């Protein structure tokens, strides 16, 4: 089994920055893609960013492009989400997820991901 654990959420002011981390542990052999999703109150969970170990991506949702950066540390099976120029509409629970196996495409849909973290709250005040 694979465990996915997020960290780094918290409170930021509009225009500020936060950095999220996500570590995959356990039977991580075959994990090739990791990504971030978020769910704001009263809304459905949405794709934020993804990156894979085969050189695909990074790929971002239009709403965060130019402000968020996803990066990875292959040796640690860890991905990061650097969030700059935060806006109140970025307030959400942020989830990290991982895909087992190789996907010949950029994974932006929830059902493409096999393992999920518990989520970390990000709150941006105006």
N, C-alpha and C positions, 0 to 999 in steps of 0.2 A: 504494500500500500504506500501511497505518497501523501505526505502532509505538506500543506501550504500555509505559511504563516506570514501575515502582513504586520508591519510596524511603521511608526512614523507619523500617524495622523495627529490631528490636533486643531487648534484654533489659530487663524491667521487673519490679518486685516486685508482688505482689498488692496491689490497691488503688491502684496507680499509673496513669500515663497514657502513651500514645504517640500520635503523629500520623503517619499514613501519607499520602503524596502519590502521585498518579498522573497522568502527563502523556501525552497522546496527540499524536503528531506525524506528519508526512507528509501524505497526502491525507485530511485530517480533515473535509472538507466532507461533510455528511450524517451525521456522528456526532451522535446525538441522545440517547443513553442511555449512561451509564457506571455500573458497579457493582463491588462487592467480593464476592469469595468467599474461602473459606479451606478448607484441608485439614490436618487433624490427623493425626499418625502413626497408620497403621492404619485410617484412616477415609476415607470418600468426601468429595469436595469438596462444600461446602455454601454456600448463599447467605448473605450477610451484610447487604448494603444496596445500594440503587440510587437513582439520581436521574436525571431527564432534563431536557433543555433546553426542553421544552414546558410545564413547570410540573407534570409528574407526579412524585409522590413528594415528599419522600423516603419510602422504605419500608424497613423493617428486619425481620430475622428476630427472632422472639420472644426468642431467647437473648441478643440484644444491645440490645434496645429499652430506652431510658432510660439506657444507658451509652455507646453509640456514636452519633456524629453524622456524617453524610455531608454534604458541601457541595461547591459547584462554583465555578469561575472560568471563565465562558464564554469570555472573551477569550483565556485561556491554554489552553483545552481541558484543564483540569486538575480533578481531583476530589481531595478530601481525606477522610480517615477519622480523626476524633478519637475515640480510645478511652480512656475513663475507667473508673475502678473495675474495673480489669482483674482477671481471675481466672485461676488456673492452666489452667482448661479453655479459655481463649482462645488457648492456645499452638497455633500452626499456621503454615503458610505461607499468606500472604495474597496473593491474586491480584486484579489489577484487569483489567477487561474492558470492551469497548466494543461498542455496537450501531450498525451502519450502517443508516440509514433510520428512518422513523417507526414506532413500535409503538403501537397503540391500547390498550395495557395496560401494567401494571407488569411489568418483565422480571425474573423470579426464577429462571429455568431456564438452565442452562449453554448449552444448544443455541440459545438466543435471541441469544447474544453471538457476534460475528464475530471479534473481535481480543482477544488475551490477552497479558498481561505474563508475565515469567519468575517472578514471585513474590518476596516478601520475608518473611524469617523473623521471627516474633514469638514470643518466649519469655517466659512469665510465671512467676516463681518464687514459691513459697508462703512 
